[in-house]
Each structure stands twice: as structure tokens, then as C-alpha cells.
Amino acid sequence: MFRQWSPIGLFLTVMLACGAAPAANGDLYQASAVVSGQGEAGRSIGLAQTFEDVLVKVSGDPRLMGDPKIAALKQQAAQFVATYQYRDRMSGVPIHDEQGTYDRPHDLTVSFDPARIDALLHSLGRKAWLDPRPRIVVFLDVVGRKERFALAEDGSKEPDMRSSLAAAARKVGLPVALPTVAQLTKYELNAETLPSADLSVSDAAARNAGGDVALAGDLRWSDSALGWIADWRIDYRGTPFRWQIKGVGFDDAFRNGMRGAAQILSGNGPP
């Protein structure tokens, strides 16, 4: 299946012959999707989804999401695949009498060929972001319907938010951490002071937490927006960046924060 060639495949052969080098970090070229069963129809959907995810993760440029050129290439995602494997999410649960394996949810994990992905990005005017990626420490003030708090690695509040933030960071290949309660206390950062804190203070706290750069966030529930409003800010190499998303769940808010940070840190401009 993966050895069939099309015009895109022939183009990539030429690109590789011209010296497009494979990348070193294999994790960047791997992504997962949940699919139904192990049939070809579900696999095609999963390959298309992971293909787009990997292009964004390797380049650091979320603007590739929904790009018409990528939409067309997603139908040929199999040509960029090195290996794939399944994991039954219901492993250990007996199949019902009427149920076949085709409708059981599986994790499809796909590893793409680094040289072909790099060559494709080059053809799209992008490049693989292969430099060591800065470790981000997220300083987040959360204002919910009933309470306000600073999200901490060892805090008692919202473990689901911590998991969601980590998943959003993995999606774009960014190492991420949260400060501990002690680190927040040391720099007098809390739910009240974080929104107005100078990012130089947050950057110092980020370094104290073993990170490289601080990403400050203000996450507020809004009944009028029918969801969360997230304001993000980061200073990188002397340039301040600000962006916002409204009316979303906190999963989408965190994905927006991580995608924006990746776009900035990879040199692809402001979100």
C-alpha cells in the first residue's frame, strides 16, 4: 500500500535525490488518532488526521491546519507513512454477540517518514523545526464560575486541566511544565497577581522551575461567550506577543495557547 507512487510521490523522490535530509527526532514525526476498528476506511481517516497533525508539529506552524493544499494532500497521506500500529482501547472487554472488531475504538499510532515530511514542508515554503525546543512553563490564572486559582503542578485544583494542558503541548511537540505552589509563592505569583505580573518576573520563575520561557495565561469563564475566554502572552527574544480565543472549552483554550506558542517559538510569526 505504501509503495504505490503518484505525482506527489515522484516529486518527493526528486526532492530527496536533491539532498533533502531526514530529521533526527522521530517523536516529532509520530501522531495518534482514535479510529473505529482496523479496517481501511477508518485507517484512511486516521492517516489523514495524523498527517496534518505531524505537519503542524514538525513545522511548528498551526496555519497549516485547514490549508487547501494540505486538504488535498491528506488523501495521499499513506505515501508518507513509515509504520503504523493499533491498540484496542477496549482491550480485555469481551466482544458482544452483535459486535465485531470493526466498531471497537482503537488508537492508531502512525510514524511518518521524516525525509518525505521534510521535503513536503520545503515544497510548501515551510521547514522542519529541528532545533532544541524551549521548555515552556505556563503561569495560568483561572477564574471559574465559583472560584479563582493559579494552576500549579502540585495543586489540588482541576487535575483535568493539567492533563489537558499536557496533551495540548504533546500535540505540537512542546515540552511544557507548570510551576509548583512553592515556586509561585517564592515569586509572589497567585490568582490575583498573575494577570498583571510583568513577564520578566514570570520568566525568572520559569527558569527557577527548570524552564526556558514563560507563557502567561488568563482563563476566564464567560456566560455571555458560552465558554472560556483565554488570553495568552509571551515575550520571546525581546518581542511581546498577545493572542486570545473566546467561547471554547478549556481543551480548545489550551490547544490555542500551545499552538500560538509553537508558532512564535518556531519563527513562524505571531498567532
N, C-alpha and C positions, 0 to 999 in steps of 0.2 A: 504493500500500500504506500509506503513512504519512499519508494524508489521510482515512482512514476513522475515523469518530467513534463512541465508545461513551459510556456514562455517565461514565466517568473522563475522557474527552476533553471532554465537555460541562462537567464540574466544573472542569477546568483552564481552559477558556475563560472561565468566570465569575471564577475566581481572577485571571487575567491582566487582565480588564476592571476588576477592583477595584484594580489597581495593583501586582501582583507584578512587581518589576523584574528584568530579566535581569542575570546576573552578568558580570563583566568578564574573568575568567581562563578562557579557553577550554580550556586544558590540563586543568583540573580536571574538565571535562565529557567527557573522552575516555578510552576504555579499549580494550584489545585482548584477544582470546581466540583460541586455536587451534581451528580447525574443519576438518572434512573437506569439501573441495570448496567449491563456491559455490551449492549447492542450498538450497532454502527450509528443509528440515528442519535442516540444520546451522546455517544462519543464525539460525533461531529459538532454538536452544540458545545460540549465541554472543551474541545480543542479550540474552537473559535473564541470562547471566553478567556481561556488561559493564554492564548496567543496575544490578545490585546493587553491582558494584564502584564505579560512579560515585556512587551514593547515599552509600556509605561515604566515598569520597574527598572529595566536596563538603561533607558534613556533619562529617567527622572523627569520626563515631560508628560504630565497628565492631559495636555491638549491633544494628544493622540487619540484619546477616548472619543469615539464618535466621529473621527475624521473620515470623510468619504473614501479616501484611499485605503484606510485600514479596513473599513467595512467591506470593501471589495476583496481585499487580501484574506480576510477571515475565512472565506470559503475555501482557500487553499492552505489553511493552517497546517494540515497534515504534512506538507512538504518541508516544514521547518522543524518537525519533531525528531528528536533523537530516540527517546524511550517514553513509555507511559506505563502506569500501573494502577490497579484498582484496590480499594479497601471497602469491604461491605460495612456500612455504618450500622447494620443490624446483625453483625456477626454474633452468633450464639443464640439468636432468636429463630425458632423453627419457622420454615416457610408454611404459610397457611395452605389449606387444600386448594383454594382457588388462585393462589398467588404463585407466580413464577419469579425467577430471579430478575426478570426484565423490569419489574416495577419496584424492586428494592433500591433504596438510595445507596449510592456508592460515592466515595471520594475518588475522583480521577486526578492523579498527580502526573503532570506532564513535564518532562525535561526537553527543552528546545536546544537545537544545535547552535552554540554560541557564534560560530563563524557566519552562519547564514543569517542569524538575527542581526549581528553587527553590520553585515553587508546591506541588509534591507534598510536598517536605520540610516546608513550612509546615503542610500538611494533616495530617502525621504528628506534629506537635508538635516538629519539628526546624527548623533553619535552616541556610542555606549559610554556611560558614566562609570568608569572603572577605577577612578581614584578612590582611596580610602574614604569612606563616608563619615561625616561628622556624627558624633553621638549627641542626639538631642535630649535635653532634659525639659520636660513640659511642666510649666507652672500654671495651674488651672484653677481659677475661681469659679465655683459652681453655685448658681442661685436657682434653686428649685422652687416648687410651689410652697413647700413648708420649711425649708432650711437652706442655709448657706454655709459652704465649707470650701477649704482648699483641698484638692485631691492629692493624697500622699500615698507613697508606695506601701507604707505600713499603717495607713489609716484604717478606721473602721467603716468609713462611708463608701458606698457604691462599688463593691468589687466587680460588678458587671461593667462599670465604666473603665476600670483598669484593664480588664480583659479586652474590651472593645478597642481601647487605645492601642494596645499591643498588636491586635490583629490588623488595625489600620496601618500601623508602621511596617509590619511584615509585608503587607500588600505592595508597598513601594520600596521595600528594601532599605529602610532606615533603621539604624539602631536607636532605640528610644528608652528613656527611663523617667521615673517620677522621683521627686525629692522625698526624703523621709520627713517625718514630723520634726525630728531634731534639726535637720538641715533648714527647714522652713523657719523654725524658731530662732536659729542662730542668726539669720538674716532679717528677722522681724517681718517675714512674709506670711500673710494669712488671708482669709477670705476678704477682709476689709481693705488691706493694703495692696494686695496684688494688682487690682485694676489700674492703680495709678503709679505702681512701682517703676522706677527707672530701669530700663533693660540692662544697664551696666551692673546693677545690683543682682539681677536675675542671672546674668552671665557669670558673675563671680560665684553665685550659689551653684550654678550648673557645673562649673569647674570643681567646686568642692564636692559635688556629687559624682565626680568622675566623668563628666560630660565635656562637650566642646562648645556647645551653643545652646542658649535658652530659647524656647518657644513659649511665649506668654499667651494665655487664652482666657477669655471671659465667656462662660457658658450660662445663658440665662433662659429660663422657661418663659414663654410668652403665650398667653391665651389668645391674644389678637393675631399672632403669627401662626397659631395652631401647631406650635412645636418649639424647638430650641432655637435661640439666636446665638451664634458663635462668632466672636471677634478674635482674630489672631494677629499677633505682631512678633516680628523677629528683626534683629539687626544683624546684618551679615556683611563683613568686610567694610564696615563704616556706612552702609546704606540701610535705612529703615524700610521695612515692608509691612503693609497692613492689608488685611482682607477679611471678608465676612460672608456668612451664609445664614439664611433665615428659614424658619418654618420646617425644620427637619428633626428626625430622631437623633439621639446622640451618636449612634453609629455613623450616620452620614456626616454629622458635625466633625467627628474625629477623622473620618476619611478626607474631608475637605481640608482640615488642618495639616494632615500628613502629606497630602498631595501638594498643597501650596508650599510647604517647607521643602519638599523634594525638588519642586520646580525652581525655587530660589537657589538652593544649595548646589544644584547641578549646573547652574549658569544658564538656565532657560528663561530667565526674566521673571517679572512679577506675576502672581496668580491673577 
